[in-house]
Amino acid sequence: MKTLFRLRYNSRWGEELFLTGNSAELGNWNTNKAVKMEYEGPGIWFVETDVTPLNEYKYFVRENGQIRWEDGPNRILPEGKSCIWDWFGLTERRTMKGVAVPLFSLRTGDDFGIGEFADLPKLGDWCVANGLKIIQILPINDTTAHYDWRDSYPYNAISAFALNPIYLNLKQLGIKEDAAFKRTRTTLNGKDSVDYPKVLKAKWKHCQIAFEQQWETLKNSDDFQQFVKENED
């Protein structure tokens, strides 16, 4: 993999900068086989070479036959195509591609008018297939306080721990997909944007049904008892 290294270093006349590391491409720590860096402009040196992620490497200066290594431990090449460092500092900037999206926007035909927790693995698979390495979403904590549009604001959390039940997948809760369920899903999915109050009202009704059907069994389960014990505070 071609990787571009850039180093911010204010050199003086006669200094040369090199890159070496634990691979043949970087000279296997042999300073005589190290990769020489090029001067790009005021304070910036660069070199592009074939290396693989997680290689160890380090920079050094050669001046009048004398070698001066940078301080600190060996660097580890991150999974990205570009790195820029401050000499004798450990400030790294990675060039990595990603996507930022609110969870409610990930709705599919299998959802109930809004994106759901179950859509995150699908998004992850899509990102992998398209070379994206970062996923950023808006907060997903529970905001259910007014049961209207005000609850759609993801930063109005009523709990620092609870996740928002509007993102639950009703099928995974055991809700039967009867004719009425399918009609409501089709109507909500057919809207141009998320109708938060109607989605919340419909989902809340089904969540209550699931709770009434499962609570007696759930509350006596070992997993639930362990959860309560671990979160008594």
Contacts in CASP RR format, 6 or more apart in sequence:
PFRMAT RR
TARGET T0000
AUTHOR 0000-0000-0000
METHOD contacts of the structure
MODEL  1
MKTLFRLRYNSRWGEELFLTGNSAELGNWNTNKAVKMEYEGPGIWFVETD
VTPLNEYKYFVRENGQIRWEDGPNRILPEGKSCIWDWFGLTERRTMKGVA
VPLFSLRTGDDFGIGEFADLPKLGDWCVANGLKIIQILPINDTTAHYDWR
DSYPYNAISAFALNPIYLNLKQLGIKEDAAFKRTRTTLNGKDSVDYPKVL
KAKWKHCQIAFEQQWETLKNSDDFQQFVKENED
1 50 0 8 1.000
1 51 0 8 1.000
1 52 0 8 1.000
1 53 0 8 1.000
1 81 0 8 1.000
2 48 0 8 1.000
2 49 0 8 1.000
2 50 0 8 1.000
2 81 0 8 1.000
3 48 0 8 1.000
3 49 0 8 1.000
3 50 0 8 1.000
3 51 0 8 1.000
3 77 0 8 1.000
3 80 0 8 1.000
3 81 0 8 1.000
3 82 0 8 1.000
3 83 0 8 1.000
4 46 0 8 1.000
4 47 0 8 1.000
4 48 0 8 1.000
4 81 0 8 1.000
4 82 0 8 1.000
4 83 0 8 1.000
5 19 0 8 1.000
5 37 0 8 1.000
5 46 0 8 1.000
5 47 0 8 1.000
5 48 0 8 1.000
5 49 0 8 1.000
5 83 0 8 1.000
6 40 0 8 1.000
6 44 0 8 1.000
6 45 0 8 1.000
6 46 0 8 1.000
6 82 0 8 1.000
6 83 0 8 1.000
6 84 0 8 1.000
6 85 0 8 1.000
7 17 0 8 1.000
7 37 0 8 1.000
7 44 0 8 1.000
7 45 0 8 1.000
7 46 0 8 1.000
7 59 0 8 1.000
7 84 0 8 1.000
7 85 0 8 1.000
7 87 0 8 1.000
8 43 0 8 1.000
8 44 0 8 1.000
8 84 0 8 1.000
8 85 0 8 1.000
8 86 0 8 1.000
8 87 0 8 1.000
9 17 0 8 1.000
9 43 0 8 1.000
9 45 0 8 1.000
9 59 0 8 1.000
9 61 0 8 1.000
9 87 0 8 1.000
10 43 0 8 1.000
10 87 0 8 1.000
11 17 0 8 1.000
11 39 0 8 1.000
11 43 0 8 1.000
11 45 0 8 1.000
11 61 0 8 1.000
14 63 0 8 1.000
14 64 0 8 1.000
15 61 0 8 1.000
15 62 0 8 1.000
15 63 0 8 1.000
16 36 0 8 1.000
16 37 0 8 1.000
16 61 0 8 1.000
16 62 0 8 1.000
16 63 0 8 1.000
17 36 0 8 1.000
17 37 0 8 1.000
17 45 0 8 1.000
17 59 0 8 1.000
17 60 0 8 1.000
17 61 0 8 1.000
17 62 0 8 1.000
18 31 0 8 1.000
18 34 0 8 1.000
18 35 0 8 1.000
18 36 0 8 1.000
18 37 0 8 1.000
18 59 0 8 1.000
18 60 0 8 1.000
18 61 0 8 1.000
18 62 0 8 1.000
19 26 0 8 1.000
19 34 0 8 1.000
19 35 0 8 1.000
19 37 0 8 1.000
19 47 0 8 1.000
19 49 0 8 1.000
19 57 0 8 1.000
19 58 0 8 1.000
19 59 0 8 1.000
20 26 0 8 1.000
20 27 0 8 1.000
20 28 0 8 1.000
20 29 0 8 1.000
20 30 0 8 1.000
20 31 0 8 1.000
20 33 0 8 1.000
20 34 0 8 1.000
20 35 0 8 1.000
20 57 0 8 1.000
20 58 0 8 1.000
20 60 0 8 1.000
21 27 0 8 1.000
21 28 0 8 1.000
21 29 0 8 1.000
21 34 0 8 1.000
21 55 0 8 1.000
21 56 0 8 1.000
21 57 0 8 1.000
21 58 0 8 1.000
21 74 0 8 1.000
22 28 0 8 1.000
22 29 0 8 1.000
22 55 0 8 1.000
22 56 0 8 1.000
22 57 0 8 1.000
22 74 0 8 1.000
23 51 0 8 1.000
23 52 0 8 1.000
23 55 0 8 1.000
25 35 0 8 1.000
25 49 0 8 1.000
25 50 0 8 1.000
25 51 0 8 1.000
26 34 0 8 1.000
26 35 0 8 1.000
26 49 0 8 1.000
26 51 0 8 1.000
26 55 0 8 1.000
26 57 0 8 1.000
27 33 0 8 1.000
27 34 0 8 1.000
27 35 0 8 1.000
31 60 0 8 1.000
31 62 0 8 1.000
31 67 0 8 1.000
34 60 0 8 1.000
35 47 0 8 1.000
35 49 0 8 1.000
36 47 0 8 1.000
37 45 0 8 1.000
37 46 0 8 1.000
37 47 0 8 1.000
37 59 0 8 1.000
38 45 0 8 1.000
38 46 0 8 1.000
38 47 0 8 1.000
39 45 0 8 1.000
40 46 0 8 1.000
51 57 0 8 1.000
51 77 0 8 1.000
52 77 0 8 1.000
53 77 0 8 1.000
53 78 0 8 1.000
53 79 0 8 1.000
53 80 0 8 1.000
54 76 0 8 1.000
54 77 0 8 1.000
54 79 0 8 1.000
55 76 0 8 1.000
55 77 0 8 1.000
56 74 0 8 1.000
56 75 0 8 1.000
56 76 0 8 1.000
56 77 0 8 1.000
57 74 0 8 1.000
57 75 0 8 1.000
57 77 0 8 1.000
58 69 0 8 1.000
58 70 0 8 1.000
58 74 0 8 1.000
58 75 0 8 1.000
59 69 0 8 1.000
59 70 0 8 1.000
59 85 0 8 1.000
59 87 0 8 1.000
60 67 0 8 1.000
60 68 0 8 1.000
60 69 0 8 1.000
60 70 0 8 1.000
61 67 0 8 1.000
61 68 0 8 1.000
62 68 0 8 1.000
70 87 0 8 1.000
70 88 0 8 1.000
71 88 0 8 1.000
72 90 0 8 1.000
75 85 0 8 1.000
77 83 0 8 1.000
78 92 0 8 1.000
78 94 0 8 1.000
79 96 0 8 1.000
79 133 0 8 1.000
80 94 0 8 1.000
80 95 0 8 1.000
80 96 0 8 1.000
80 133 0 8 1.000
81 95 0 8 1.000
81 96 0 8 1.000
82 93 0 8 1.000
82 94 0 8 1.000
82 95 0 8 1.000
83 92 0 8 1.000
83 93 0 8 1.000
83 94 0 8 1.000
83 95 0 8 1.000
84 92 0 8 1.000
84 93 0 8 1.000
85 91 0 8 1.000
85 92 0 8 1.000
96 133 0 8 1.000
96 134 0 8 1.000
97 131 0 8 1.000
97 132 0 8 1.000
97 133 0 8 1.000
97 134 0 8 1.000
98 127 0 8 1.000
98 132 0 8 1.000
98 133 0 8 1.000
98 134 0 8 1.000
98 135 0 8 1.000
98 136 0 8 1.000
99 123 0 8 1.000
99 127 0 8 1.000
99 132 0 8 1.000
99 134 0 8 1.000
99 135 0 8 1.000
99 136 0 8 1.000
100 136 0 8 1.000
100 137 0 8 1.000
101 123 0 8 1.000
101 135 0 8 1.000
101 136 0 8 1.000
101 137 0 8 1.000
102 137 0 8 1.000
102 138 0 8 1.000
102 154 0 8 1.000
103 115 0 8 1.000
103 116 0 8 1.000
103 117 0 8 1.000
103 119 0 8 1.000
103 120 0 8 1.000
103 137 0 8 1.000
103 138 0 8 1.000
103 140 0 8 1.000
103 167 0 8 1.000
104 114 0 8 1.000
104 115 0 8 1.000
104 152 0 8 1.000
104 166 0 8 1.000
104 167 0 8 1.000
104 194 0 8 1.000
104 196 0 8 1.000
105 115 0 8 1.000
105 194 0 8 1.000
106 115 0 8 1.000
106 116 0 8 1.000
106 119 0 8 1.000
106 120 0 8 1.000
106 122 0 8 1.000
106 123 0 8 1.000
107 113 0 8 1.000
107 114 0 8 1.000
107 115 0 8 1.000
107 116 0 8 1.000
107 119 0 8 1.000
107 189 0 8 1.000
107 194 0 8 1.000
108 115 0 8 1.000
108 119 0 8 1.000
108 122 0 8 1.000
109 185 0 8 1.000
109 189 0 8 1.000
110 171 0 8 1.000
111 119 0 8 1.000
111 169 0 8 1.000
111 185 0 8 1.000
111 189 0 8 1.000
112 169 0 8 1.000
112 170 0 8 1.000
112 184 0 8 1.000
112 185 0 8 1.000
112 188 0 8 1.000
112 189 0 8 1.000
112 199 0 8 1.000
112 202 0 8 1.000
112 203 0 8 1.000
113 185 0 8 1.000
113 188 0 8 1.000
113 189 0 8 1.000
113 190 0 8 1.000
113 191 0 8 1.000
113 194 0 8 1.000
113 195 0 8 1.000
113 199 0 8 1.000
114 166 0 8 1.000
114 167 0 8 1.000
114 188 0 8 1.000
114 194 0 8 1.000
114 196 0 8 1.000
114 199 0 8 1.000
114 203 0 8 1.000
115 167 0 8 1.000
115 194 0 8 1.000
116 167 0 8 1.000
116 168 0 8 1.000
116 169 0 8 1.000
117 140 0 8 1.000
117 163 0 8 1.000
117 167 0 8 1.000
117 168 0 8 1.000
117 169 0 8 1.000
118 169 0 8 1.000
118 172 0 8 1.000
120 135 0 8 1.000
120 137 0 8 1.000
123 135 0 8 1.000
124 135 0 8 1.000
126 132 0 8 1.000
127 133 0 8 1.000
127 135 0 8 1.000
138 154 0 8 1.000
139 154 0 8 1.000
139 155 0 8 1.000
139 157 0 8 1.000
140 154 0 8 1.000
140 163 0 8 1.000
140 164 0 8 1.000
140 167 0 8 1.000
141 154 0 8 1.000
141 157 0 8 1.000
141 158 0 8 1.000
141 159 0 8 1.000
141 160 0 8 1.000
141 161 0 8 1.000
141 162 0 8 1.000
141 163 0 8 1.000
141 164 0 8 1.000
142 157 0 8 1.000
142 158 0 8 1.000
142 159 0 8 1.000
142 162 0 8 1.000
142 163 0 8 1.000
142 164 0 8 1.000
142 165 0 8 1.000
143 151 0 8 1.000
143 152 0 8 1.000
143 153 0 8 1.000
143 154 0 8 1.000
143 156 0 8 1.000
143 157 0 8 1.000
143 158 0 8 1.000
143 164 0 8 1.000
144 151 0 8 1.000
144 158 0 8 1.000
144 164 0 8 1.000
144 165 0 8 1.000
144 166 0 8 1.000
144 200 0 8 1.000
144 204 0 8 1.000
145 151 0 8 1.000
145 156 0 8 1.000
145 158 0 8 1.000
147 197 0 8 1.000
147 200 0 8 1.000
147 201 0 8 1.000
147 204 0 8 1.000
148 197 0 8 1.000
149 196 0 8 1.000
149 197 0 8 1.000
150 156 0 8 1.000
151 196 0 8 1.000
151 200 0 8 1.000
152 194 0 8 1.000
152 196 0 8 1.000
161 231 0 8 1.000
165 203 0 8 1.000
165 204 0 8 1.000
165 207 0 8 1.000
166 196 0 8 1.000
166 199 0 8 1.000
166 200 0 8 1.000
166 203 0 8 1.000
166 204 0 8 1.000
168 203 0 8 1.000
168 207 0 8 1.000
170 181 0 8 1.000
170 203 0 8 1.000
170 206 0 8 1.000
170 207 0 8 1.000
170 210 0 8 1.000
171 177 0 8 1.000
173 206 0 8 1.000
173 207 0 8 1.000
173 210 0 8 1.000
174 210 0 8 1.000
175 181 0 8 1.000
175 206 0 8 1.000
175 209 0 8 1.000
175 210 0 8 1.000
177 185 0 8 1.000
181 206 0 8 1.000
184 202 0 8 1.000
188 195 0 8 1.000
188 198 0 8 1.000
188 199 0 8 1.000
188 202 0 8 1.000
218 224 0 8 1.000
END
